[in-house]
Amino acid sequence: MTDLTLQEKAALVVGAGFWDTVGNQRVGIPSIVVTDGPHGLRKQNAGGEFSLGDSVPSTCFPPAAGLASSWNPALVERVGVALGDESGVEGVGVLLGPGINIKRSPLCGRNFEYFSEDPLLSGELGAAWVRGVQSRGVGASVKHFAANNQETNRMTVSAEVDERTLREIYLPAFERIVTREHPWTVMCSYNRINGVAAAENHWLLTEVLRDEWGFDGLVMSDWGAVDDMLPALRAGLDLEMPGPQADTTHGIVAAVRSGALSEAVLDAAVGRIRALVAKATAPRSADSFSVAAHHALAREAATESMVLLRNEGDLLPLDTAQAVGVIGEFARTPRFQGAGSSQVKPTRLDSALDALAALAPVEFAPGYVIGAHADPELVAEAVAVAERSATVLLFVGLPAADESEGFDRTHLDLPSAQLDLIEAVAAANPRTVVILSNGGVVSLEPWHDSVPVIIEGWLLGQAGGAAVADVVFGTVAPSGHLAESIPFLLEHTPSYLNFPGENDVVRYGEGIFVGYRYYETIRIPVRYPFGHGLTYTSFDYSNLEVARDGARASVTVTNTGSRAGRHVVQLYVSAPKGPVAVPRRELRAFEKVTLERGASVRLTFELDDRAYSHWDVRASAWLVSGGDYEIEVGRSASDIVLTRTVHRRGPKPAKLTLDSRVSEFLAHPVTGPIMSRAAGRTSDGAASLLDMVASMPMRRLMRFPGVGESLSRIGVLMAIANNPAIRGMASWLRRR
């Protein structure tokens, strides 16, 4: 770094403005533009003050809540390619996305921007997004690292999370993307983690991200996440955004001169900034894009994002010849994206009302005013339309004001005016199809059983209206599956008693039991489980085979219905009871298949050791417990069709010491049988005594008088157990 002065180095680690980095013409370092995503380019028009609404037109794809329901990494990658092209044409160096934080609670206001409650699904889809964007010469910024699972007090709250929970739930999606796709940047979150701000968290940014995962890119702050850049630099942060921050620059210079900050730390950050700039200013893969082609891709993505939750009597798909009543203002004024920093100005916008009317005779009634109280006249008009329609398409959902970045929801209910409308319309016409527009899960109570069809539409992007018409009339069969559970009650959710915390602290008291891991383990029924999704055909599974070592599983899937369709095959692993609590099952692989009527395909899933592992806090490593694991293939986390058992060998027994518990001696293959025999563990009384002292360290048990002569040989037993060379003596001792 000898070509830069200390002042110039300090200037580079802070942004030049809201959306650009500092350049240095003297040594040929250009400035680059970074800007918001992730479901569309939100590049603010040049020369203006900060604004959420003043941005260049770009394609608005379905936000992550919808796109995740596609369970289709190939589709997500194509969306990423399109985003990369649009970013490149606008001269953007880094697109800020994807958001891969886990949906710990359905109340999180930013859930529309996150993929799933499951880290494998989040990681696979996030990796596909990064792969697509970066293939076009534009960098990704994987966010928000880490444990940013709520908006309440997000700038200051401390997420109190044990390490096993971090490793198994909140970090794996980041790990998968970092190690496989090498994102150009990672964005740290606002919150503290176990009391330490993410921007100043050396364990997170250096020990885990760089040392363990091998990340060699740049770590930037979320906008306004830095309190003091000096400890942030030491922790592993490279770039503070936004800028300029004169106090930061002056403070860095003074700290280096005084010896409070090593210049080598600053040089490392500057080196990573220069590497990022070099990649971001290299020739791009595209200098133009087709607005029409990207809109068509947005429409395709929207059709795969919709989840057909319920279709009693196979009411859908509809015949275009029948009269359709379209009710609900959202049909005419679509809610197609979330609110906050990801707001996109679409290149065009399809309404469902227009798309439906182009295909069938339609009569419309608004039914409600978005965000207003119930209007009896609007309800009466809607009921009249329902009564004279063959089928009703009823559009309801959450207003933008109900969910946004910056705050969390307090309940799961639809607006009361819409609940009244559903009740009235369903009573007037039993052929009512409810189509939801919402970024986060909404309650389907108490109206669920009063309607035969429910489509979870999430937020579908700019082409969502046309996509709804495609699905309703059967031009495209629905193929979405839930990426998060829909509970009966908010009180049933695992984080209910610990969300959003108090006194600037939120305890992740549910541990690893997030989403379906909780519901399936304690057998609490949900309205619709993780992975659920219907279509217009049917699929059967057969011939599940699992390799003896568990490294591979294969299953045949057959389309047994009357038309072509897509389906998500899900593979779960159920671990045996062992040294730690484990979920009833965990998603370990999945694949979306497209099959013609009557066609079959043989799928093979590769399963590595991580598919069978838990994080061992004592060893600070992944550990496979010995025992029988169930390999389960099914249609959802609650609908398991085929199961096979595989035995996995556990780790070698730990060395025994006098501080080992009696239970560890009893569980050891060498000492266990000898001790049981010596203690006469054949009667109920002896068994109870051993069970009673099982948690006692051996050292303490030996201090009790009358333990017995057999236990006086414990030193010999330990030597045999801990030394494989003399372990053969154990058989001799067993015979005595």
N, C-alpha and C positions, 0 to 999 in steps of 0.2 A: 504493500500500500504506500510505497514511497512517493508515488506520483500525486498523492493527495495530502493536503495539510490537515492538521488536527481539526481545525474549524470545518473544513470541507467534509471530513468523515462524519463529524457530529451532525452536520446538516442532512446527510443522506438517510439517516435512520429515523427521520420524521417526515411525514407527508408535506407536500408543497401546498396542498389545499384539500378540499373535500374528497376529490377523486383522482388526484395525480401525485406522483412521487417527485422528489427533487431531482433535477438534472444538474449536470456540471459540464458546460460547454468547453471549458478549458481542457479537460481530459477526455472529452468525447463521450460522456454519459448522458444519454437522452432521458427525458421524463417519460413515464408511461402512465396510461390511464387504467384505473381499476374501478369497477362499478358493479352495481347490484344485479343479481339474478334472484333465484335460480331457475324459475320457470319461464323466464323471458328476460331480454336485455332491458334494464332500466338505466339508460344513459341520459343523464340530465343535459338539457340543451345548454350550449356554451354561453357563458357570460351572465347567467342568471344566479340568483341566490339559491340556497338549498331549498328544494321543493320536492315533494313526493309525487306531484302530478305533472310536472313540467319535464317530459322526457321525449326522446325520439320514438316514433312508431316502431314497434317490433312485434314479432309473433308471440302471442301469449299462449303457451302450452298449459295443459292441466298442471296445477301445483302438485307438490309431492304427495299430498293426501290422496289425490286421485290417481296419479301416475303409479304410485306404489301398488294400488289394487290391480294393476295389470299383471304383476308378478312376471314381467317380461323384460329381462335385462337387454335383449337385443333391441327392443323398441326404445327403451330408455337411452341406449347408446345412440340410436338414430336421432332422437331429440337432442342429445348432447352435441352431435355433429352439426345440426341446424343452428343451435345456440352459438357454437363456436364460429360458424360462418358469419352469422349476423354480428357477432362481437368483432370479428376481424374486419369486416367491412366498415364498421364504425371506429376502427382504430383502438379498440379496447385490448389491453394486454392481459388483464386478469378478470374473469367473471366470478363474482363472489358467490360461490355455491360449490357443492350441494350442502343443504342442511340435513344432517344425519343424526341429530339427537333423538334419543329414544322417547317414545310417547309414554312417559311414566304415568301420567294422569290424563284422562280425556278432557280435563278442564284447561290444559295449557293453551293460552291464547294463540300460540304460534304453531300449533299442531298441523295446520294446513300446509306448512312449509317443511314438515318432517315426514319421513317415510313410514315408520312402523314402530310397534311395540317390541319387535324382535330384532336383535342385532345382526343375525345372518341375513335376513331379508333387506334390512337397511344397508348393510355393507355391500351386498351384491348389486343392488340397484344404484347405490351411490358410486360404486366402482365403475359401473357402466356409464353413468353420467360423466364422470371425470375422463374416462377413456375417450368418449365421444368428443367432448369439448377440446381436450388437449391434442387430439388427432388433427385439429385444424390450426394448430399453432397459437392457441390461446390458453392461458393458464387457468386452473381451477383453484379455489380456496375452500378447502374442506372445513366446515364449521358446524357448531361452535364448540371448540375443544376446551373444556369438556363438562359434562354433567349440567348443561344448561337446559333444564327440563321444565322450567316455568318462567313466566314473565313478571310475576309479583316480586318486587324488589330485586330484579335481576342484576342491577348494578352493584348491589352490596350483599346479597344473601349468601350465606355459606351453606353449601350442600354437604351435609355430613354423611359420608358414604364409606362403608368399610371396603378394604382393598379387594376382597373376593367379589363383591358386587360390582365394583368398578371394572375389574378384569373380565367378568363374565357377561355383564349387561351393557355398561356405558362406554367402554373402550373398544370392544371388538370391531365395530363397524369402522372406526377410525383406523385401527390396526390393519384391517383387510385392505382398505383403500391405499394406505401409505405403503404397505409392503408389496402390493401387487401393481399399483398404477402410478406410483411416484408422483403425486400431485406437486405442482410447482409451489403451492403455498398451503399453509394451514392457518386458520384464524382462531385465536384464543377467545374464550368466552368472557362475559362480564363478571360472572359470579366468582365467589371464593369456593375452594374445594378443601374441606376439612380445615377451614380457617385461613387458607392462603389463597390470595387472588390468583386466578388463572394466569394473568399476565406476569406474575412474579413467582410462579410455581416451578422451581427447578426440577423437582421430581417429575412433573408432568411434561415440561417442555424439553428437558435435556435427558434425564435418566430413562424415561419411557420412550418418548417420541424419537429422540436421536440415537441414544446409546443402544436401546433394545430393538427398536423397529428399523433403525438405519435411515431415518429421514434426513435427506440432504438439501431440502428446499428451504424456503423462507417462512418464518413464523411472523404473521402480522397480528396486530391487535384488532378487536372489534372497535367500532368507532366510539371513542371515549372510554375505553376500558383501562387506560393506563393512569395510575396515580403518580408514579415516579418511575421514570425511564431507567434510572440507574440500577435498582434491583431487578427490573424487568430484563435489561440487557444481560445481567449476570445469570438470570434464570434461563435465558435462551430466546427471548423475544428479539426480533430483528428490526421491525418497523412499527412505529407508532402512527396510527391514523385517527382522526385527520390531522392536518397541519395548517399553517406552520405553528410551532410551539417554541417560541424564543427561549423560554425558561429551560426547556429540555436541552436545547443545543448548548446554551451557556453552561448548564449544569454538567453536561458530559465533558466539555472542555476543561472545566475547573477540576472535575473529579480525576481525569487522567493526569493532569498536571500535578495534583496533590498526591497521587498514588492510590486514591480511593477506588479507582476503576482501572483495571489493567487495559492497556491499549490493545493487547491481543484480543480481548473480548470484543472491543469495538471493531477491530479489523475483521474478525470473523463475521460479524453482522454485515459490515460493508461489503465483504466478499460475496455473501449470499444475495445482497441487493443487486450487486453488479451482475451476478450470474442470472438472476431473474430478468433483469433489463435486457441482457443479451438474448435470452430466449424469446422475450416478448417483442423484440424489434427485428427478429429474423423474418425472412420472406414468408408470407401467409399462403395457405392452401387455396384460398378463394378471395376474389375481389368483388364478388357480387353474389346475390342469391335470388331465387324465385319466390316472390311473396305468395303466389298461388300454390306452389309446391309445398311450402312450409305450412300454409293454412290447411292443405290436404293432410299433411302429417299430423297437425294438431287435431284434426277431426278423427283420424285413425286412433291417435292416442286417447282421445276422449271416449271413443266407443269401448276401448279395452279398460278404461278406468271405471266404468259403471259396474256396480255389483247388483245383480238381480237377487234380492234377498228372499223374495216370496213370489210364487206364481201359481196360486191355487187354481185348479181346474184348467191349467195351461191356457189361461186367458190371453197371455201374450204368446206370439206376436199377433197384432191386429191386422184385419183385412182393410186395405185402403178404401174399399167401397162403402164401409159403414160410417155413419155420422159420429163424429168425435166431439165431445165437449172438452174444451181446454180451459181449465180454471186455475187462477193463481197469477198474481202480477209477475212472479219470477219467470213465467213463460214468455212474457212480453219484454220484461226488463231483467235480463239474466244477471245473476250473481255468479261471476265466472272466475274470480280470483280473490285472494286474501287482501287484507289491508295492512299497510305499513311499508317498510322499505323495499318490498318485492313487487310493489304495484307497477304493472306494465301498461303502457298505452298501446292497445292492440292495433294491428294493421287493418283489421276489419272485425266485425262482431256479428255472429249468427244468433238470432233468437229462436227458441224452440217453436214459438207461435208461427213465425214465418215459414220455418222448415216443415212443420206439420201441415200447414195450410197448403203448401205446394204439392202435397201428396194425397190429401184426403179432404172431404168436406168438414169444415171445422166451424164451431161456434164458440166464441170466447167470452169469458166473464172474469174480471180481475179478482173478485172475491175479497180482497184486502188491499190496503195501502201499506207498503213496506215500512215497517217501523212504527206503525200507528195502531191505535186500539181498534177493536172490532167495529165495523160499520154495518148495522142491521140491513140497510138497503143493498149493500154489496153482497151480503150473505144471501139475501132473498133472491137477488138476480142470479147468483151462482147456483142456487138450488133449482131455480126454474130451468136453467141450461142443463143441469144434471138430469132432470126428470125427462127431458125430451131428447137426450143423447143415448145412443146405443152403448157407448163406453165413455167414461170420464178419465181424462188425464189431469190430475190435480198436482200442481207445482207448489211446494212449500219449502221452507228452509230458514236459515238464519240470516238476518240483516247484517251488513258489513259492520255496523256499530256494535254487534254482539260478540265479535271475535276479531282480534287484531294483535299484531305485535305490540308489546307495551303493557298489556294487562291480561289477566286470566279470567275465564268465565267462573261463575259461582254456581251454576246448575247446568243440566243437560237438556232442559225442556225447550221445545219450540215455542215461539210467541203465542200467547193465549188466544189472540185473534185467529191464528192459524189452526190451533187445536179446536176451537169452536167451528171453524169452517170445515175441517175434516169430518167432524161428527155429523154436521148437517148434510154435507154432500154424500157421505157414505150411506146415510139413512135414505137419501133420495134415489140413489142409484147403487145397487150392489156390485156393479161392474166398475169399480173405481180403482184406478192405478195411481198410487202416490209416488211422486218423483221428488226426491230430496236434493236440496242445494245447501251444502254446509261444509265448512273446512274441518271441523272437529265432530266427533261422535255426538249424535243427538239421541234422546230417549224416544223410543217407539211406543211408549205407554202414554195413555191407556187405550190408544186407538188402534193398535196393531191388528187385533183380531177382527176389526170391523171392515177391513179392506182386503181383497184377495191378492193384490199385487203391490209390492214395494220395490222401488229401484233406489239404491243409494248412489246418488249422482256426484257426491262430493262437490268440488269446484272443477269445472271441466274445461276452462280456458276459452279462447275466443271462438272455437268451432263447436262448442258443446251443444248448442241448439240443434245443429244439423245432425250431430252424433245421436242425440236423443231420438230424433225421428228415425234414424237408421236402425236403432235397436228396437223401438216400439213396433215398427212395421216389419221387422225381421229381415231388412236388407243385410244387416250384420247381427249375428247372434251375440248376446252378452257373454263375456268371458272373464270379468273381473272377480277377484276373490278378496275377502277382507284382509287388510294388512294390520288390523287392530280389532279387538273384541268389542261387541256392543252389549253392555251389561243391562240387566233389568233395572237396576237402581244405582245411582251414584254411590250410595252407601256400601255397595258390594265391591267397589273398586279397591285394589290392594293398598293404594296410597291415601285412602280417604281420611284416616286419622292423622296423616303426616303431610298434608298438602293444604296451603303453601308454606306451612311453618309459622313460626312466631319469633319475635325478637331478633329478626334478621338471621335466623337459623332454620333450615329445613332438614329434618332427619329422614333418611331413606330407610325407615324402619322395616319396610317389607323385604329388604335385601334383594336377593336374586329373583324373588317371586313377583315378577312384573307381568301384567297382562295375562295371557293364557297360562303361563307358568303357575300363576296363583290360582286361577279358576279351576284348572284341571287337577291341580294337586289337592286342593281342599274340597273339590267336587261341588263348587257353587255353580249352578246353572246360569247361563247367560242367554240373552235373547238370540244373538247370533255369534258363533265362535270365530276366532281367528282362523282364516283360511277358507271360510264358507263362501260359496258363490254358485248360483244356478245358471243354466243355459237352456237352449231349446232342443238339446239332444241329451243322451245319457252315455256314461262311460263306466266300464267294468274293469277290475284289476284281476290278474291271475298270475300264478307261477312266480311267487316271490322267492328268490334264491339269495342267500347271503354267504359270502366266502367264509371259510372256517375261521380266519383271523379277523373277520369283520371289516376288511378294507374295501369291500365292494359289495353292492347289493343291486340286484336286477329284478325288474317286474315288467309284465306285459300289460299294456293298456289298450282297450278296444272300445271303439265308438259303436255302441249297441243301439243308437237311436236312429231317427229317420232323416237326419240331415247332417252336413258337416258342422264341425264345431271345434272350439278350443277348450282346454281343460288344464288345470294346474295339479300336477301330481306332487304330493308332499311326503317327505320322509322324515320321521321323527325317531329319536333314540330315547329310550327309557332306561335310566341307569339303576343299578341295584342299590339297595340300602347299604350305606357304608359309613365311613368316618364322618361325613358331613351330610347335612340335609340336601336333597336334590329334588328338582321338579319332577312331576309325574312323567312328563315328556318334554323334549326340546326339538325344535326344527333344526335339522342338520343338512338337508338338501331339498331341492325342488326343481321342477322343470315344467315349462308350459308347452303342451303339445297341440298340434293342429292335425285333426284326423277327418278324412272323408267318412261318410256313412259306411259302416261295416269294416273299416280299416283297423289294423292293429299296429302297435309299435313296441319294440323291446327297449326299455330304458335301463341304463346302468348308471349308478351313482357311486362315486368314489368317496370313501370315508377315511380320513386320516385320524391320527391319535387325538387331535383336538375335539373330534366329534364325540369322544368318550371321556373327555377330561373335565376335571374341575380345578379351580385355582387353589392350590395348597398354600395357606398363609404362612405355615411354619417353614416350608422350604422355599417360598417365594417362587414357585414354579408350577407348571401344569402337571397334573397327576392323574393317571388312570387307576381307578380302584379295581381290584380284582373282583370278579363275579360274573353273573349272567346279565347281559344287556338285551333288551327287547328292541328289535328293529321293526318299526311300524310304518306302514304306508297307508295313507288315507286321503280323504277329501277335505278334511279340516282338522283342527286340533282335537275336536270332539268326535269326529267320524272316522275311526280307524277301521280299515277293511281287512288288511292282511298283516300278520305278525310272525316274525321268526326270532329265535333266540341265538345269541352268540356269546361264547365265554371269552372274557378277556383276563389275562393274567395281570395281577397287580404288581406293584413295586416290590423289590426285595424287602424283607422285614428290616425295620430300623434296628440299629445296635441297641441291645439292652444294657441298661445301667441300673444301679440301685435307685435312681430317681425315676425309673420307668414305673408305670402303674402296674398293679397286679393284673389288670385286664390285658395289658400288653404282653405280659408273660404267658397268660392263658391263651392268647390268640396266636402266639408264635408257634410255628410248626414243630420246633424242637422242644421248647420248654413246656408248651401247653399240655400235651399228653402226659408228660412225666409228672408235672405238678398235679394234674387232675387225679392221676393214679395214686400219687403219694398222699394226697389229701383224702383219698377214699371217696372220690366224687361219684358215688353210686347211689347214695341215699339222698332224699329230699333235703335233709338237714344239712349235709355237707355242701350240697349245691347252693343252698341259701346262704351259708356262711361265706363261700367264695364270692357269690354275687354281692354280698354286703360289703366286702372289703375290696371289690374290684377296682374302685377309683382311688385306692390308697397307694401311694408310692411304696415300692418294695422296701426301701430303707426304713420307713416308719413301721411297716408290718413286722419287720425283723426285730424291732425294739419291744414288741409285746412278748411277755413271758408265756412259755408253753406253746409257742408256735409249732414246735415239733422238730425232731431230728432231721426229717426229710428236707425241710427248708434250710437247714444249716449248710446244705451243699449248694446253695444258690450261686456261689461264686463259680463253682465248677460248671453249673448249667449255663451261666452267662458266657463263660469262656468257650464252651462248645457251640452255643447259639451264634456267637459273634465271629467264630473262626471256621470258615468252610473246610479248612484242611483237617480239622479234627471232628467235623460234624458227624462222621460215621460212628463215633463213640456213642451217639445218642441211641442208636438201636440196641447197643449192648446194655445201656442203662435201662431202657424200656423193658428188657427181659429180666431184669433183676427184681 
